[in-house]
Amino acid sequence: MAGGADSFEEISDNLLHEHPGLERTQMMGMPALKRDGKLVAGFVAAEDAMVFKLTDAVAHAAALGLDGAHLFDPSGKNRPFKEWVVVPPVHTARWAELAELALP
């Protein structure tokens, strides 16, 4: 089974091929994707997990409802990014779908 980083790279490659305007970047030192200047997803190596910016309330609630998912708090000071959800590697099968939902 591929690790989280490998899954992130595969998903990124597929999305980059399918969506003009999407590009690789860095967000707070982690690999990330942005489209039209807006960050949409990233890989949290410390958790071997992907993080998604989900502005749609239904998609956000569904992602947050996955076992082990939580709001992204990069500072660790209980100041989470409200629209960003970290989805652990147990749910790699859902990552591509969530990445698509994160695209503006």
MARLO-44519 format. One record per residue (C-alpha): residue number from 1; residue in one letter; x, y, z. Coordinates in nm, 3 decimals, decimal comma, m for minus. Example, Ala and Ser with C-alpha at 12.3 -4.5 7.8 and 13.67 -1.06 7.14 Angstrom:
BEGIN
+-----+------+---------+---------+---------+
| pos | code |      xx |      yy |      zz |
+-----+------+---------+---------+---------+
|   1 |    a |   1,230 |  m0,450 |   0,780 |
|   2 |    s |   1,367 |  m0,106 |   0,714 |
+-----+------+---------+---------+---------+
//
This chain:
BEGIN
+-----+------+---------+---------+---------+
| pos | code |      xx |      yy |      zz |
+-----+------+---------+---------+---------+
|   1 |    m |   0,000 |   0,000 |   0,000 |
|   2 |    a |   0,133 |   0,342 |  m0,093 |
|   3 |    g |   0,215 |   0,585 |   0,183 |
|   4 |    g |   0,039 |   0,916 |   0,225 |
|   5 |    a |   0,312 |   1,111 |   0,047 |
|   6 |    d |   0,294 |   0,880 |  m0,254 |
|   7 |    s |  m0,084 |   0,910 |  m0,262 |
|   8 |    f |  m0,057 |   1,290 |  m0,243 |
|   9 |    e |   0,189 |   1,293 |  m0,533 |
|  10 |    e |  m0,029 |   1,066 |  m0,746 |
|  11 |    i |  m0,341 |   1,274 |  m0,677 |
|  12 |    s |  m0,147 |   1,594 |  m0,746 |
|  13 |    d |  m0,015 |   1,461 |  m1,076 |
|  14 |    n |  m0,366 |   1,361 |  m1,187 |
|  15 |    l |  m0,519 |   1,694 |  m1,086 |
|  16 |    l |  m0,242 |   1,896 |  m1,250 |
|  17 |    h |  m0,307 |   1,708 |  m1,573 |
|  18 |    e |  m0,685 |   1,760 |  m1,557 |
|  19 |    h |  m0,718 |   2,118 |  m1,426 |
|  20 |    p |  m0,562 |   2,422 |  m1,594 |
|  21 |    g |  m0,450 |   2,688 |  m1,351 |
|  22 |    l |  m0,359 |   2,433 |  m1,082 |
|  23 |    e |   0,003 |   2,436 |  m0,968 |
|  24 |    r |   0,236 |   2,291 |  m0,707 |
|  25 |    t |   0,352 |   2,525 |  m0,435 |
|  26 |    q |   0,455 |   2,530 |  m0,070 |
|  27 |    m |   0,227 |   2,625 |   0,219 |
|  28 |    m |   0,395 |   2,671 |   0,556 |
|  29 |    g |   0,678 |   2,448 |   0,439 |
|  30 |    m |   0,457 |   2,166 |   0,315 |
|  31 |    p |   0,383 |   2,060 |  m0,041 |
|  32 |    a |   0,055 |   2,206 |  m0,156 |
|  33 |    l |  m0,165 |   2,280 |  m0,455 |
|  34 |    k |  m0,311 |   2,612 |  m0,554 |
|  35 |    r |  m0,542 |   2,718 |  m0,831 |
|  36 |    d |  m0,565 |   3,070 |  m0,961 |
|  37 |    g |  m0,358 |   3,189 |  m0,666 |
|  38 |    k |  m0,572 |   3,017 |  m0,400 |
|  39 |    l |  m0,446 |   2,730 |  m0,188 |
|  40 |    v |  m0,674 |   2,427 |  m0,210 |
|  41 |    a |  m0,490 |   2,129 |  m0,061 |
|  42 |    g |  m0,166 |   2,018 |   0,097 |
|  43 |    f |   0,020 |   1,732 |   0,258 |
|  44 |    v |   0,089 |   1,732 |   0,634 |
|  45 |    a |   0,394 |   1,504 |   0,662 |
|  46 |    a |   0,381 |   1,491 |   1,042 |
|  47 |    e |   0,040 |   1,322 |   1,017 |
|  48 |    d |   0,097 |   1,152 |   0,680 |
|  49 |    a |  m0,234 |   1,320 |   0,589 |
|  50 |    m |  m0,384 |   1,550 |   0,330 |
|  51 |    v |  m0,548 |   1,878 |   0,418 |
|  52 |    f |  m0,823 |   2,033 |   0,207 |
|  53 |    k |  m0,983 |   2,377 |   0,196 |
|  54 |    l |  m1,353 |   2,294 |   0,173 |
|  55 |    t |  m1,571 |   2,601 |   0,143 |
|  56 |    d |  m1,889 |   2,404 |   0,068 |
|  57 |    a |  m2,063 |   2,338 |   0,402 |
|  58 |    v |  m2,184 |   1,990 |   0,303 |
|  59 |    a |  m1,842 |   1,877 |   0,176 |
|  60 |    h |  m1,674 |   2,029 |   0,483 |
|  61 |    a |  m1,910 |   1,850 |   0,725 |
|  62 |    a |  m1,870 |   1,518 |   0,542 |
|  63 |    a |  m1,489 |   1,541 |   0,551 |
|  64 |    l |  m1,486 |   1,644 |   0,915 |
|  65 |    g |  m1,713 |   1,349 |   0,992 |
|  66 |    l |  m1,451 |   1,099 |   0,873 |
|  67 |    d |  m1,287 |   0,907 |   1,155 |
|  68 |    g |  m0,975 |   1,091 |   1,268 |
|  69 |    a |  m1,037 |   1,402 |   1,056 |
|  70 |    h |  m0,995 |   1,739 |   1,226 |
|  71 |    l |  m0,961 |   2,109 |   1,157 |
|  72 |    f |  m0,615 |   2,218 |   1,045 |
|  73 |    d |  m0,429 |   2,403 |   1,320 |
|  74 |    p |  m0,078 |   2,460 |   1,185 |
|  75 |    s |   0,026 |   2,681 |   1,477 |
|  76 |    g |  m0,076 |   2,424 |   1,737 |
|  77 |    k |  m0,219 |   2,709 |   1,944 |
|  78 |    n |  m0,587 |   2,618 |   1,914 |
|  79 |    r |  m0,640 |   2,857 |   1,622 |
|  80 |    p |  m0,760 |   2,623 |   1,347 |
|  81 |    f |  m0,825 |   2,731 |   0,992 |
|  82 |    k |  m1,205 |   2,693 |   0,988 |
|  83 |    e |  m1,239 |   2,582 |   0,624 |
|  84 |    w |  m0,942 |   2,344 |   0,626 |
|  85 |    v |  m0,985 |   1,976 |   0,716 |
|  86 |    v |  m0,701 |   1,729 |   0,776 |
|  87 |    v |  m0,798 |   1,382 |   0,653 |
|  88 |    p |  m0,579 |   1,097 |   0,783 |
|  89 |    p |  m0,420 |   0,830 |   0,562 |
|  90 |    v |  m0,680 |   0,569 |   0,656 |
|  91 |    h |  m0,904 |   0,761 |   0,414 |
|  92 |    t |  m0,665 |   0,787 |   0,116 |
|  93 |    a |  m0,940 |   0,640 |  m0,102 |
|  94 |    r |  m1,136 |   0,962 |  m0,041 |
|  95 |    w |  m0,850 |   1,207 |  m0,098 |
|  96 |    a |  m0,895 |   1,246 |  m0,475 |
|  97 |    e |  m1,266 |   1,317 |  m0,432 |
|  98 |    l |  m1,198 |   1,572 |  m0,157 |
|  99 |    a |  m0,928 |   1,738 |  m0,365 |
| 100 |    e |  m1,176 |   1,782 |  m0,649 |
| 101 |    l |  m1,426 |   1,935 |  m0,405 |
| 102 |    a |  m1,158 |   2,178 |  m0,284 |
| 103 |    l |  m1,102 |   2,325 |  m0,631 |
| 104 |    p |  m1,266 |   2,667 |  m0,674 |
+-----+------+---------+---------+---------+
//
